[in-house]
């Protein structure tokens, strides 16, 4: 997992995104579609049509980075939004999302083993 700065704002783009898009086209989508500044240090997340691929766009103050993650099994849990609006989540929720965990309601799927 990539360590993002504490308190960074994370935006999940609603709907699906063409995963053939690269860094510049996604930055343009952030600017025009989401009305945000792609160089402001915020993280922007995009999901493909199948739901098993996400791209993260982030400017760290030095340069723009584009991260891609594909799940081998399952799909990323994605918010439902009206007309492609962005949904803001915390960096912790982004961590859950990238692990394939339901970030809206994280919980243990198995109780931890008792010590002793």
N, C-alpha and C positions, 0 to 999 in steps of 0.2 A: 504494500500500500504506500502510496506517495504521501508524504507528510505536508499537509497544507498549513498555512499559518493559522493560529488560533483566532477565532472571530471572523474568519473570512466569510463573505456572503456567497451562498450557493444558489443558483437559479436552475430549475429544471424546465426546459422548454416543453410546453404541452404539445400533444400530437406526435406525429412521426416526422423524421427528417431523412432526406436522401443521404445515405451513408457514403455516397461517392464524393460528397462535398469535402473540401479540404479546409485548411486553416483560414484562408482569406475569405472564402465564401461563407463559412460559419460565422466569422467576425462580422461580415456584412449582414447576415441574418440577425445577429444580436443587435446590431445598430438599427436596422430598419424594422425588423419584425417584433423585437422585444422592447425597443426603445431604450436600450442600455448602452453604456460605453464599454466596448470589449477590452479596453486598455486600463480599466479602473481597478484591476486586481481582484475582480470577482470571478467565480468559477461558473461556467455555463455548461449544462449537460444536455445532450441530445441522444435520442434513441431511434434505432432503425425500425423498419416495418415489422420484421419478424419478432422483435423484442429481445433478442439475445445479444445485441451489439449496442454499446454506448460509446459516445465520444465526449470528452471533456475539453473545453477550451479555457485557458487560463493565462493571463499576463502577469508575470511575477515582478514587474518593475524593470526587468532587464530585457526580457523578450517574451514572445508568445509561445505557448506550449500546447500541443494537441495530443491528448492521451486517448487510447482506444482500448476497450475491454470487451471480450466476447465470452459468454458463458458456454461451457461445454454441454450443460444440461439445464433446462428451465429457462425462465425469462425474467428480465428485470421488472420489478414492480414500478409502475409509472403512474403519476397522478392523472386524473381526468380533469381537463380544464376547458373552458369555453374559448372557442376561436383562437387556439394556439397561444393562450396567455402563459406566462412563466409562473412557476410556483417556487417560492423561496423555502429552502430547508436548511438545517444546520449542517456543519461539517461532520458531526457524528452521524446524522441521518444519511449523509452521502456515503460514509464508510459502510453502513449497513446495506445501502442500495448496491454498492459495488461488490459486496460479498453475496448478493442474491437473496438477502434477508428482507422481509417485509419491513421497511423503514418506518411505516406508519404505526406499527404496533410490534416492536421487537420483543421477543420473549424466548425463554428457554424452550427448546424442542425436546430436551432430555434434562432431567434434574441432575445437578452436579452430584458426583459420588461423595458419600460421607467419609470423612477422614477417620481413621482409627479402626 
